[in-house]
Amino acid sequence: MTASTGGGRRRADAERSIARIVSAARALLSSDPNAKVDDIAKAAGVGRMTLYGHFRTRADLVEAALADALAAGERTLSAVDLTGDAGEAMARLLASSWEVVAESAALLGAAEEVLSPERILEMHDSPAARMADLVRRGQDEGAFRTDMPADWLVNVMHFVMHGASGQVRQGRLDARDAAELVTKSIQSILTG
């Protein structure tokens, strides 16, 4: 009985350690996509050996941080009311999506350095599917253009959001103006 309790305690300690590491990685990489693994370990309150015991490579750590950010974003986006008028539902979804994109833009930059584009797209499947479903519904209702496939329109929307996020990071676009510009730009694309 003592052995299993000890093993359970070790596992719980490891899970807390992993959670601290992922949280620190997400925070640091969100502000600096080039954050060093040593700095992440220090921020998590663990040693390098502990960090590397859970995440063999920087890529593994970045992927875990991105997965954590996407899970948090999924909780936010799944709470958005998508009922009613498709255009109004899209405006609500875009506002929430912009917040998620803006918060994790630098983290995505870090991921793009170490993960394949296919893996990044795969990790974004759920938010992309939600947006595509809404675009298709808007097309069926006559609210959105039908001369372009829904999947293409979703790709363009992501490009606009990530482009705006990059402009904010580079100081070329005021963060206070970005949400409105993103929404207006995407709405004009959707309604042609």
N, C-alpha and C positions, 0 to 999 in steps of 0.2 A: 504494500500500500504506500509506503514511503517513497519507493522508487517512482511510482506513477505520479504521485503528488509532486515530486521534485521535477520530473519530466514535464508535467503540465505547467509548473511554475517557470521552468526554463523556456518553454514554448511561449507562454504569456509575456515573459520578459523580451523574447526575440520579437514578438509581434509589436510590442510597444516600441522597441528599438527601431524596427522597420518603419513604423508609422512616424516616428520623430525624424528619421532620415528622409523619408519621402516628403514630409511637410517642409523640412529645411531646404531640400532640393527644389521643391516647387517655389518656395518663397525667393530663394536666391536666384534661381534661373529665370524667374519672372522679372526680376529687376536687372539681371546681368546674365545673358545667355552664355557667357564665357566663364561663369563662376567655376572656381577650382574645386575639385573633389575634397581637398583638405579643408577648404572653407565650409563646405557643406557638412562634413563630419564634425567640425568644430561647432557649427550652429546647431547641429542635432545633439551635441553633447556626447558624442561617441568618438572612438579612435578610428584611424584609417582602417586598421585590421578588422574592426567590427563592421564598418561600412562595406569593405570588400568581401567580408564573409556573407553578406546578404546580397550584394550587387557586384558581380564579378568584374563588370566593366562600367565605364562612364555611360555608355550607350544604354545599358540595363537600367541604370539609375535615372537617366533622362526619360526613358520610356515609362518607368514607374511614376515619375513626377507628372508627365503628360497624361498618363492614364488617370491619375488622381484628379488633375484639373478637369479632364473631360467628364469624369464621373460627377464632379461638383457642377459642371455646366449642364450635364444631363438632368440633374435634379432641378436646376433652375428652369431649363427649357421645357421639361415635361410638365411644369406647373403653369405654363402659359396657356391661356384660354384661346383655343383655335376654332371655336364655334362661331356661328354667325357669318357675316359678310367676309369673303375671302380676303379682300383688300385690307379691311380693318384687322383681321386676324394676322395677316402678314406684317402689318405695322407693329403689332404687339410682339410678334416673334422676332422681327428685326431689332427692336429696341433691346430685348433680352439677349439676343444673339450678339449684338454689338458689345454689350457689357462683358459677355463671356470672352469674345475675341480680344477685346482691348485688354482685359486682365491677363490673358495668357499669351499675348503676341510674342514677347521675348522668349518665353518658354518654348513656343512653337519654333522660333528661330534656332534655339539650342537643339531641338529635335531634328530639324532639317539638316543639321550638321552631322548627325550620327545615325539617323534612321533612314530607311529607304522611303522614297515617296509612296510606294505601295503600302508600306506599313502605316504611314501617317494617314493615308486615305482610309485604310481599313479601320483605324482607331476612330475616325470621324463618321463612320457609317450611320450610326443612329441619328445624330443631328442632321446629316444630309438627307436621310430617308424622311424625317419629319418635314423638312423644308420641301422636298420633292413632292410629298403627298399633298401638301398645301398648295403648291404650284399647280399640280394636276387638277385639284379640286377647283381652283380659281380658273383654270383653262376650261373645265367642263361647265362652269357657271357663266363663262363669257367675261369674267373680270380680268383675266390675263391673256396675253397674246398666245396664239396657237401656232404661229409660223415657225417656232423654235421648240425643240424638245425640252421637256421639264428638266431633265438631267443637265442639259446644257445651261439652262437658266440658273439652276442651282450652282453650277460651277462658276458662272459669271458673278453671282451674288457673293460667293465665298471670295473670289478674287477681289471684288470691290471692298469687302470688309477687311481682308488682310492687307490690301494695298493702303487703305485709310489708316489702319493700325501702324503700318510702317511709316507713313507720313507723319503721324503723331510722334512716334519714337524719334524720328529724325528732326523734329521741331519744325516741320514744314506745314503742319496743320494743327490748329488749336484743338485740344481735346474736347473743349466745350462745344465746338462746332461740328465735330466729327459725326456724332450720332445722327443729327439732322441731315447732314450731307449724305451720309450712307443711306439713310432711309429714302430721301428724295431721289437719289441716283438709282437705287434698286427699283423703286416704284416706277420710275420712268422707263427702265428696262423691261419691267414686267408688263406694262400697259402699252408699250410701243407707241 
